[in-house]
Amino acid sequence: MSHIVSLRSASLRALRSGSSVAAASKCTTYPNRPCQNQQQYSFSTLPLSSNRVLITENNKSSSSSQRALSDQTLPTDSSHTSVYAFSRHIHTSSIVFDSVNVSTPSFPESVKDGTIRLLKKVGDKVSADETIAEIETDKSNLSVNSPQGGTIEEFLVQDGDNVTSGAPIAKLNTSSSGSSVSKSASAEDKKDTSTDKIDAEKTKDTSTDKIDAEKTKDSSNKHDNEQTKEKSSGSSSPTPKPPASLTPKEGSKRDTSAPSKTSTSTQQQQSMGGNDPNKISGTRSETRVKMTRMRLKIAERLKEAQNTCAMLTTFNEIDMSNIVEFRKKYSDQFLKRHNIKLGFMSAFVKASACALMDNPIVNAVIDGNEIVYRDYVDISVAVASPKGLVVPVLRNVEQMSFADIERAINEYGEKAKKGALAIEDMDGGTFTISNGGVFGSLFGTPLINLPQSAILGMHGIFDRPVSINGKIEIRPMMYVALTYDHRILDGRDAVLFLRKIKQYVEDSRSIFLNL
């Protein structure tokens, strides 16, 4: 306590002598310890009206490092006319503590980078967990959410840049006091400028009134002199006529012709430059749009499948009479019990799972010089999304019921519409089903989804005349196509597999009888 008293007394002496800065040094010693570190503290004294206190500390043992503190340094209570402030390595700057970095989320192992799309602008206010950007990867979109509520100060990346996992993309100001202070300061500045403008306008008005009065006097004098001159000279001189080239009609024609050409050219440029690529307007212009990462990945995978697999397609037709009657009979009960509609996809998914269990070679895949057999059935269901075709996976379909299948397909469809499908939802898969019948497709040959070995293509249900027991009847029929990799599947295995699916769909009772 003795060194604190000596410091205080030294500062009081400095005040009495009229100096503005008081300095004192003290060697702090403890019992049984040598005095090794000597520190020098410098105090700055300012009047009570001042809002800023500057404190520096010189430490001889740390190479005399100096540090300036912020405006929020707390002064000590004193009854004198000056303020004493003492601190040691304190920093309370609002700029440091109220600025938060917004970083990208962690990517899955199969994704290295993605293209970012900014959804907000600098200066926008965001709340906690609000999406400020989206990252487009090869398989899905990842959202970048705000960790806290605040105002976006700066974007560290530009729209369309490639970013990696955990990279900072923006700075967020979470302080509310700073914004309110700046608003009040700006309001005061505006008031000051407005008052200055009003004063300047008043002075201008007074000066202009004086100038106008003087001008009127001068103009009246000139007018009187001109009248006297005209009387003396007389009115014998004829007034000159304007040239014929500057007549109002011709001049107006020439003036309006040139702007009309420029306006039409600018309209053509605007129409050609701002065409909507989704509409054909007949202007014979071309618009180039960059492909999304998902579309590029889809094109790459499809071409890879075409170059890798020896693809062959076999066809068959399915009589949908029984499954249509089955759906009509139990649709209401199914909806009440499971709170979901009964569709045709559950019947085809379950039939495909049973057929894969009967033909394990279709569920296998080639890996180098080996064939990998899987003892589980994961079926990928192709779903159309606004940004392209996505293929979520139903896991362990051999253990699922019709209700479980319909519920999972419905959930994946909702996620695909919102763009919320995760990459984990689309990883894996041993077999794929593509349903083009929802768009009215009659016939088609699907492409294999690598690294799988086969894909089933469903098509539309149409009434057609067929021969039933020697009689021609009108039945709801569907064409189905199975595209398979001929490197691993022979024609016999593919045809038998497709016939199994036909059997299970036309008569679902054979599934429960394990026939």
C-alpha distance (Angstrom), angle and dihedral (degrees) to the residues before:
residue distance angle dihedral
M1 . . .
S2 3.78 . .
H3 3.81 93.9 .
I4 3.83 91.5 50.2
V5 3.81 90.3 53.2
S6 3.79 91.2 48.8
L7 3.82 90.7 50.2
R8 3.78 91.6 50.6
S9 3.80 92.8 48.2
A10 3.80 91.4 49.2
S11 3.79 91.3 52.5
L12 3.81 91.3 48.6
R13 3.80 90.7 52.3
A14 3.79 89.5 50.8
L15 3.78 90.7 52.5
R16 3.78 93.0 49.9
S17 3.79 91.2 50.5
G18 3.85 90.2 53.8
S19 3.79 98.8 -113.3
S20 3.78 120.0 141.2
V21 3.79 98.6 -146.8
A22 3.78 125.8 49.4
A23 3.78 120.4 -166.4
A24 3.77 128.7 -171.3
S25 3.75 135.1 169.8
K26 3.73 128.3 -155.7
C27 3.76 132.9 -177.5
T28 3.79 107.8 -140.5
T29 3.78 111.5 -147.0
Y30 3.73 131.8 -178.3
P31 3.82 130.3 -162.8
N32 3.79 113.7 -78.5
R33 3.84 91.7 4.1
P34 3.80 127.0 106.3
C35 3.75 119.7 -126.9
Q36 3.79 101.5 -107.2
N37 3.78 107.0 146.6
Q38 3.75 117.9 55.5
Q39 3.80 117.2 -172.4
Q40 3.76 128.0 -167.0
Y41 3.79 118.6 -153.7
S42 3.78 122.3 -163.3
F43 3.79 121.8 -158.1
S44 3.80 126.7 -158.2
T45 3.77 120.2 -154.4
L46 3.79 122.1 -155.8
P47 3.80 132.8 170.7
L48 3.80 119.3 -92.1
S49 3.80 90.7 -107.6
S50 3.78 92.3 64.8
N51 3.82 117.6 94.8
R52 3.79 98.8 -162.9
V53 3.82 126.9 72.5
L54 3.80 119.0 -173.7
I55 3.81 116.8 -156.3
T56 3.79 125.8 -178.0
E57 3.73 130.6 -176.1
N58 3.78 125.3 -156.8
N59 3.77 115.4 -160.8
K60 3.79 113.8 -174.2
S61 3.81 92.3 -162.6
S62 3.84 91.1 57.3
S63 3.80 98.5 48.5
S64 3.83 94.9 -93.6
S65 3.82 97.5 -72.0
Q66 3.81 115.5 -172.7
R67 3.77 128.0 -153.3
A68 3.80 131.2 -173.9
L69 3.77 117.3 -144.5
S70 3.79 127.2 -143.5
D71 3.78 131.9 -107.2
Q72 3.80 92.0 -91.6
T73 3.84 96.1 71.6
L74 3.79 108.3 134.7
P75 3.85 115.1 -125.3
T76 3.79 122.2 -143.1
D77 3.77 121.2 -115.1
S78 3.80 113.9 -96.3
S79 3.76 136.5 162.7
H80 3.82 93.4 -146.5
T81 3.78 125.5 97.8
S82 3.82 91.1 -106.1
V83 3.76 132.7 63.8
Y84 3.82 122.2 -122.0
A85 3.77 117.7 -153.7
F86 3.77 125.1 -177.9
S87 3.80 126.0 178.9
R88 3.76 140.1 151.7
H89 3.82 119.5 -146.6
I90 3.83 95.3 -29.3
H91 3.79 119.3 154.1
T92 3.79 121.0 178.1
S93 3.76 101.4 162.6
S94 3.80 113.0 156.6
I95 3.78 90.4 -148.6
V96 3.80 92.5 64.9
F97 3.79 100.9 40.2
D98 3.84 99.0 38.1
S99 3.82 96.7 49.6
V100 3.81 114.7 89.6
N101 3.80 127.0 -173.8
V102 3.81 118.0 -131.3
S103 3.81 110.8 -145.7
T104 3.79 133.7 -171.4
P105 3.82 118.0 -99.8
S106 3.77 123.0 -106.6
F107 3.80 114.4 -79.8
P108 3.80 125.3 -137.3
E109 3.78 117.7 -101.8
S110 3.81 93.5 -102.8
V111 3.83 93.0 54.7
K112 3.80 120.7 74.2
D113 3.80 103.1 173.6
G114 3.79 143.1 -11.2
T115 3.80 143.1 -158.3
I116 3.79 114.7 -102.1
R117 3.79 125.0 -140.6
L118 3.80 116.2 -165.6
L119 3.82 115.7 -138.1
K120 3.83 97.9 -179.0
K121 3.80 136.8 50.3
V122 3.78 133.9 -134.5
G123 3.79 109.0 -80.1
D124 3.81 95.9 27.2
K125 3.78 117.0 133.0
V126 3.79 115.8 -128.8
S127 3.78 133.4 -174.3
A128 3.78 128.5 -136.7
D129 3.84 114.6 -68.3
E130 3.82 91.4 8.8
T131 3.80 114.9 145.6
I132 3.79 111.6 -113.5
A133 3.82 99.1 167.6
E134 3.80 143.2 8.8
I135 3.79 128.1 -138.9
E136 3.78 115.7 -149.8
T137 3.80 114.1 -151.3
D138 3.77 132.2 178.0
K139 3.80 93.3 -88.3
S140 3.81 109.7 20.9
N141 3.80 145.8 -8.2
L142 3.80 124.0 -93.7
S143 3.80 121.4 -155.2
V144 3.81 123.8 -137.9
N145 3.80 109.4 -145.9
S146 3.78 129.0 -165.0
P147 3.84 112.1 -107.0
Q148 3.82 92.0 -149.3
G149 3.74 140.3 7.6
G150 3.79 117.4 -90.5
T151 3.79 146.1 94.4
I152 3.80 125.8 -56.6
E153 3.80 108.0 -116.6
E154 3.79 102.0 177.4
F155 3.79 142.4 -8.5
L156 3.78 114.2 -132.8
V157 3.83 92.8 -163.1
Q158 3.77 134.6 43.0
D159 3.76 128.7 -122.6
G160 3.81 109.2 -83.8
D161 3.81 97.3 22.8
N162 3.80 121.8 136.2
V163 3.80 113.5 -114.3
T164 3.79 134.3 -174.4
S165 3.78 133.8 -144.0
G166 3.81 115.2 -64.0
A167 3.81 95.5 6.5
P168 3.85 116.4 147.4
I169 3.80 111.9 -116.9
A170 3.82 105.5 170.5
K171 3.80 145.9 12.1
L172 3.79 119.0 -125.7
N173 3.81 124.6 -159.5
T174 3.80 108.1 -148.0
S175 3.84 97.4 178.7
S176 3.79 119.4 108.9
S177 3.82 96.7 -174.8
G178 3.78 94.0 61.2
S179 3.77 92.8 53.9
S180 3.82 92.7 46.7
V181 3.80 91.9 48.7
S182 3.76 92.0 48.5
K183 3.80 90.1 48.5
S184 3.80 92.3 51.3
A185 3.80 91.1 46.3
S186 3.77 91.5 49.6
A187 3.81 90.2 47.6
E188 3.81 90.5 52.6
D189 3.78 90.8 47.7
K190 3.77 89.6 50.7
K191 3.81 90.7 50.6
D192 3.79 91.5 49.7
T193 3.78 92.5 48.1
S194 3.80 91.2 46.3
T195 3.80 92.1 52.1
D196 3.80 90.4 47.4
K197 3.78 89.7 50.8
I198 3.79 92.1 49.7
D199 3.82 91.4 50.9
A200 3.79 91.3 47.7
E201 3.79 90.9 49.3
K202 3.81 91.1 50.7
T203 3.80 91.7 52.0
K204 3.79 90.3 46.3
D205 3.80 91.2 51.1
T206 3.80 92.3 52.6
S207 3.80 92.4 47.3
T208 3.81 92.8 46.6
D209 3.81 90.7 50.8
K210 3.79 90.1 55.4
I211 3.81 92.1 46.9
D212 3.83 92.0 48.9
A213 3.79 91.4 51.8
E214 3.80 91.3 51.7
K215 3.82 91.6 47.1
T216 3.79 92.3 52.1
K217 3.78 90.5 52.7
D218 3.82 92.1 50.1
S219 3.81 93.4 46.4
S220 3.82 92.2 50.9
N221 3.83 91.1 51.9
K222 3.80 92.1 48.6
H223 3.79 91.5 48.5
D224 3.82 91.9 54.5
N225 3.83 92.1 49.8
E226 3.82 91.8 50.0
Q227 3.80 92.2 51.3
T228 3.82 91.3 53.6
K229 3.82 91.4 49.4
E230 3.81 92.3 50.8
K231 3.77 92.0 51.3
S232 3.79 91.7 51.5
S233 3.80 96.1 46.5
G234 3.80 95.9 42.3
S235 3.78 130.9 -144.6
S236 3.85 98.9 -83.3
S237 3.82 96.5 109.1
P238 3.87 112.2 90.7
T239 3.80 120.1 -126.2
P240 3.85 113.7 -110.9
K241 3.83 118.1 -112.5
P242 3.79 122.6 -133.8
P243 3.81 115.7 -108.5
A244 3.78 118.8 -93.1
S245 3.78 92.0 -118.6
L246 3.83 91.0 66.6
T247 3.78 99.4 51.2
P248 3.80 113.2 139.9
K249 3.81 95.8 -115.7
E250 3.77 97.5 52.0
G251 3.78 93.1 39.2
S252 3.77 91.3 52.5
K253 3.80 90.7 49.5
R254 3.78 93.1 52.8
D255 3.83 93.3 43.9
T256 3.80 94.3 53.3
S257 3.81 98.2 42.0
A258 3.81 98.0 65.3
P259 3.82 97.2 48.2
S260 3.78 90.4 49.1
K261 3.80 90.5 58.7
T262 3.79 92.8 47.5
S263 3.79 92.1 46.9
T264 3.81 92.3 51.7
S265 3.80 91.2 48.1
T266 3.80 91.7 50.1
Q267 3.79 90.0 48.5
Q268 3.80 90.2 52.2
Q269 3.79 91.1 48.9
Q270 3.78 91.5 49.2
S271 3.79 92.2 48.4
M272 3.79 92.6 47.1
G273 3.80 94.7 44.6
G274 3.81 97.5 43.4
N275 3.81 102.2 42.4
D276 3.79 118.6 146.5
P277 3.84 106.8 -120.9
N278 3.82 90.1 -148.9
K279 3.82 92.5 60.4
I280 3.79 131.8 61.3
S281 3.81 108.2 -143.4
G282 3.82 99.0 170.9
T283 3.81 96.1 -117.4
R284 3.83 90.6 125.3
S285 3.80 92.0 -126.2
E286 3.79 130.2 136.6
T287 3.79 128.5 -137.0
R288 3.79 123.3 -163.6
V289 3.81 118.3 -151.0
K290 3.79 123.1 -173.4
M291 3.79 114.5 -117.6
T292 3.77 117.1 -115.1
R293 3.78 120.4 -117.2
M294 3.80 90.8 -112.1
R295 3.81 92.8 53.0
L296 3.81 90.5 47.0
K297 3.81 90.4 51.3
I298 3.80 92.5 47.8
A299 3.81 91.1 50.9
E300 3.79 91.2 47.3
R301 3.81 94.0 49.9
L302 3.79 94.5 45.9
K303 3.79 92.1 50.3
E304 3.80 89.8 46.2
A305 3.81 90.0 53.4
Q306 3.78 91.2 49.4
N307 3.80 91.9 50.4
T308 3.81 96.0 42.2
C309 3.80 107.4 40.1
A310 3.78 128.9 61.9
M311 3.80 91.6 -133.3
L312 3.77 122.0 -161.2
T313 3.82 128.5 170.2
T314 3.79 129.4 -146.9
F315 3.82 124.1 -170.8
N316 3.77 139.6 -152.2
E317 3.79 139.5 162.1
I318 3.80 129.3 -123.9
D319 3.78 127.7 -151.0
M320 3.79 104.2 -133.2
S321 3.82 96.8 -170.0
N322 3.82 96.6 105.1
I323 3.80 96.4 43.9
V324 3.84 91.0 46.8
E325 3.82 90.8 52.7
F326 3.81 90.1 43.8
R327 3.78 90.4 54.2
K328 3.80 94.4 47.1
K329 3.80 91.9 49.5
Y330 3.81 98.9 48.9
S331 3.81 104.0 25.2
D332 3.83 95.6 98.3
Q333 3.79 94.4 45.1
F334 3.78 90.9 45.8
L335 3.81 90.9 51.6
K336 3.81 93.2 49.7
R337 3.79 93.8 46.4
H338 3.82 100.9 42.3
N339 3.83 101.6 19.2
I340 3.79 91.2 -127.6
K341 3.79 135.0 95.1
L342 3.78 122.3 -103.7
G343 3.81 112.5 -122.5
F344 3.78 139.0 174.2
M345 3.80 95.6 -104.2
S346 3.80 93.7 74.0
A347 3.80 90.5 56.5
F348 3.82 93.0 50.2
V349 3.81 93.9 43.7
K350 3.79 92.6 50.5
A351 3.82 91.8 44.0
S352 3.82 90.5 50.7
A353 3.82 91.3 49.7
C354 3.80 91.5 52.3
A355 3.80 91.3 46.2
L356 3.82 90.7 50.4
M357 3.78 90.2 52.7
D358 3.80 88.9 52.3
N359 3.84 91.6 47.1
P360 3.84 108.4 35.5
I361 3.81 92.5 174.3
V362 3.82 89.8 71.6
N363 3.80 88.2 55.0
A364 3.81 91.5 52.1
V365 3.79 129.4 89.1
I366 3.80 138.1 -154.7
D367 3.82 116.1 -112.4
G368 3.79 110.7 -179.7
N369 3.81 107.3 -59.5
E370 3.81 93.7 -15.6
I371 3.80 138.0 79.1
V372 3.81 114.7 -134.1
Y373 3.82 115.4 -150.8
R374 3.82 117.8 -160.1
D375 3.81 123.3 -153.4
Y376 3.81 92.3 -155.9
V377 3.80 133.5 66.7
D378 3.81 117.7 -133.0
I379 3.79 111.0 173.1
S380 3.80 121.1 -162.0
V381 3.80 114.4 -146.1
A382 3.80 115.8 -157.0
V383 3.81 111.3 -130.9
A384 3.80 125.9 -176.0
S385 3.81 115.0 -128.5
P386 3.82 130.1 -178.7
K387 3.83 89.6 -103.1
G388 3.80 99.7 43.6
L389 3.77 144.6 -65.0
V390 3.80 115.1 -37.6
V391 3.79 127.0 -173.3
P392 3.83 115.0 -152.7
V393 3.79 117.2 -171.9
L394 3.81 129.3 -124.2
R395 3.80 107.5 -147.8
N396 3.82 123.1 -139.9
V397 3.78 95.5 -3.9
E398 3.82 90.6 173.9
Q399 3.82 87.0 72.7
M400 3.81 97.4 43.8
S401 3.79 128.7 97.5
F402 3.79 127.9 -141.6
A403 3.81 90.4 -95.7
D404 3.80 92.8 50.3
I405 3.79 91.2 50.3
E406 3.81 94.4 48.3
R407 3.80 91.8 46.9
A408 3.81 93.5 49.9
I409 3.81 93.0 47.1
N410 3.81 90.8 49.4
E411 3.81 92.2 50.7
Y412 3.80 92.4 49.1
G413 3.80 90.7 48.3
E414 3.81 91.9 54.1
K415 3.80 91.1 48.1
A416 3.79 91.4 49.5
K417 3.81 91.9 53.0
K418 3.79 91.2 51.4
G419 3.81 93.4 42.1
A420 3.81 90.3 -121.2
L421 3.80 99.0 126.5
A422 3.78 111.8 130.3
I423 3.77 122.8 -140.6
E424 3.81 89.6 -116.7
D425 3.81 88.4 62.0
M426 3.80 90.7 61.8
D427 3.80 102.1 38.9
G428 3.79 119.4 110.1
G429 3.78 126.3 0.3
T430 3.81 130.4 164.9
F431 3.83 99.3 -152.4
T432 3.82 135.9 17.8
I433 3.81 133.6 -145.2
S434 3.80 119.7 -162.8
N435 3.80 117.6 -168.8
G436 3.77 110.9 -158.8
G437 3.79 91.2 160.7
V438 3.81 92.0 87.0
F439 3.83 86.8 68.7
G440 3.82 93.8 45.6
S441 3.80 98.3 -100.0
L442 3.80 115.4 168.8
F443 3.77 101.4 -173.5
G444 3.79 138.6 -3.2
T445 3.80 147.3 145.3
P446 3.82 114.3 -122.7
L447 3.80 124.2 -150.5
I448 3.80 122.6 -119.8
N449 3.78 118.2 -101.1
L450 3.80 104.1 -132.8
P451 2.99 134.4 -98.1
Q452 3.81 86.9 25.7
S453 3.77 124.5 92.5
A454 3.82 103.7 -139.4
I455 3.80 143.9 19.1
L456 3.82 131.0 -161.9
G457 3.79 119.4 -140.7
M458 3.80 119.0 -155.2
H459 3.80 121.7 -163.3
G460 3.78 140.2 -173.1
I461 3.79 125.9 -57.5
F462 3.81 111.6 -120.1
D463 3.80 132.0 171.2
R464 3.79 109.8 -112.5
P465 3.79 135.0 166.1
V466 3.81 111.6 -103.3
S467 3.77 134.8 173.1
I468 3.83 113.0 -108.1
N469 3.82 115.9 179.8
G470 3.78 91.4 -25.6
K471 3.81 93.7 -46.6
I472 3.77 129.5 104.4
E473 3.78 112.5 -123.6
I474 3.78 135.5 170.7
R475 3.80 109.1 -117.1
P476 3.83 134.5 169.4
M477 3.79 102.4 -107.5
M478 3.80 134.2 -174.7
Y479 3.78 129.4 -163.5
V480 3.80 114.9 -139.1
A481 3.80 127.7 -167.5
L482 3.81 129.7 -160.9
T483 3.79 116.8 -160.6
Y484 3.81 111.9 -168.1
D485 3.78 140.6 173.6
H486 3.78 106.4 -102.3
R487 3.79 90.6 -158.4
I488 3.81 91.2 72.9
L489 3.82 103.3 17.9
D490 3.79 125.8 59.7
G491 3.75 120.5 -148.6
R492 3.81 91.6 -107.0
D493 3.83 93.2 56.5
A494 3.80 92.3 47.4
V495 3.81 94.4 48.9
L496 3.82 93.1 47.0
F497 3.78 91.0 47.9
L498 3.82 92.4 52.6
R499 3.82 90.8 46.9
K500 3.81 89.0 54.1
I501 3.79 90.6 54.9
K502 3.81 89.2 49.0
Q503 3.81 90.7 51.6
Y504 3.81 95.2 48.9
V505 3.81 93.9 47.2
E506 3.78 96.7 46.0
D507 3.82 92.6 47.6
S508 3.81 113.0 19.1
R509 3.82 90.7 -177.6
S510 3.80 88.4 78.5
I511 3.83 88.2 65.9
F512 3.78 92.7 61.6
L513 3.80 92.2 42.8
N514 3.83 90.0 51.3
L515 3.81 91.9 -129.0
